[in-house]
Amino acid sequence: MQCREACGACCIAPSIVRPYYGMPRGKAAGERCVHLDGDLRCQLFGDQRRPRFCTTFIAEPAVCGESREQALTILAELEMITLPSAPAPGRAL
């Protein structure tokens, strides 16, 4: 699957916990990456400063759905279900 024109869902929905060029604290889930331009295109595409998370992301129907709105929803849901679970009260990490 090719990336959908004017989508940018993968640059908004997921969190990136490691610092990267232009975002020294990483990026929270739902936060727009500073490198996403007005046409919803990544300005770091093909640049070695692009985060590893982004370079390994593969657009596919299972995560991108049939529209930008579906992609945002699916990626936000994946973000939530992959969060580390909190330890039970009184339990050490």
SETI-749710 format. One record per residue: x negated, y, z negated of N, C-alpha, C in turn. Coordinates in pm, whole numbers, plus 50000, padded with zeros to 5 digits. Layout:
! SETI-749710
XYZXYZXYZ/...
END
This chain:
! SETI-749710
499164988250000500005000050000499125012450000/499465022150080498775035050081499415044249976/498625053249922499195062949829500275071049900/501305074049826502435081949876502035096649883/502355103149993502095117550005502855125149898/502255135549845502875144449747503455136949628/502675127649572503125119949457502395124449331/501145120749316500355124949200500735118249069/501625108349073502065101948949500895095948870/499935090148940498795084048873497855094448813/498045107048849497235118048794497975125248681/499165120548650499985126848546500345116848436/500965105748470501555096648372500545089948277/499465084048326498575076848235497665086148154/497235080948040496215088047962494835083548008/493875092347988492465089048011491755093047883/491275083447807490745086347675489305091247675/488595088947781487195093347787487095107147851/486145115047803485925128247864485475126548009/485855135948093485375136048231485295150248281/484695151948396484465165048455485745173448455/485675184848390486825193848386487795191248273/487705179448212488605175948100487765169247991/487045177447913486105172147814486745164047702/488055165047686488755157047584489565145847646/489365143447774490175133647843491535139647876/492525131147894493855135747934494915127447864/495895134247807496995127347740497985122047843/498695111547808499755106347896500775117447921/501155119048046502125129348083501515142848111/500235144348083499525156948110498985156648253/499165167348324498665168448461497145170248458/496445162448539495005163848551494685177448614/493635183948568493265197048621492805196248767/492495184348814492015182648951493135179349050/494365179149003495505176749091495935190249147/495845191749278496135204749338497635206749362/497975218149419499375221549444500095212249540/499335205149624499915195349716499925181349657/499645180549526499585167849453498525158349510/497385164049540496235156349588495085157849490/494365146949469493215147149378492035154149446/491535164349380490395171749433489065164849403/489105153949327487875146249300487835133249378/488805130949466488835118549542487525117149620/486845105849600485565103349666484375109949598/484595117249491483545124249417483065115149304/481775114549280481245105849174481655110449035/482145122649021482615127548891484035122748859/484675116548954486035111448933486005100548825/486955100748730486945090848623487045076448675/486425067448603486445053248643487885048048652/488715052248556490125048148559490725051148696/490445062948748491035067248875490455059548993/489165056948989488545049849102488985035349110/489415029748996489845015748997491355013949012/492105025049007493555024249023493895019849165/494795010249178495225005449310496715007949323/497065015749424498485018249450499125005349500/500205001449433500954989649475502394991249430/503314984649499504734986349468505084983849321/504394974649256504704971549116504514983449023/503594992349055503365004148970503835017149035/503975017149164504345029449235505835030049271/506505018749264507925018649295508215023349437/509415028549455509845032949588509895048149603/509515055349496509535069949501508575075449397/508305088249407507455094949308508085093849169/509385095849161510085095249033509965081348970/510115070949053509945057249002508525055048955/507555059949030506155058248991505885064748856/506395076848836506215083648707506835075548594/508015070148616508695062148514507945049248485/507575042048588506875029248571505545031348500/504775041148545503465043548483503605048048338/504625056048307504855060248169505225048148082/506045039048136506405026948062505185018148039/504355016548141503135008648125502215014748021/502145027848019501335034847919501825031247778/503135031547759503705028747627503485014147583/503685004747674503554990647633502114986147619/501174993947667499764990147653499054997747542/499795006047468499185012947354498785002547250/497625004547186497254995247079498294995946968/498634984646912499614984746804498924988646674/499674995346590499144999646460499044987646368/498034987246284497934976246188499074976946087/499454965446035500504964945934500044972545811/500954978945737500564986145615499764977145521/498694982645468497854975045375496874965645441/496894965145573495984956245648494844964245705/493644959445687492474966245742492374963845892/491714972945958491504971346103490474960946132/
END
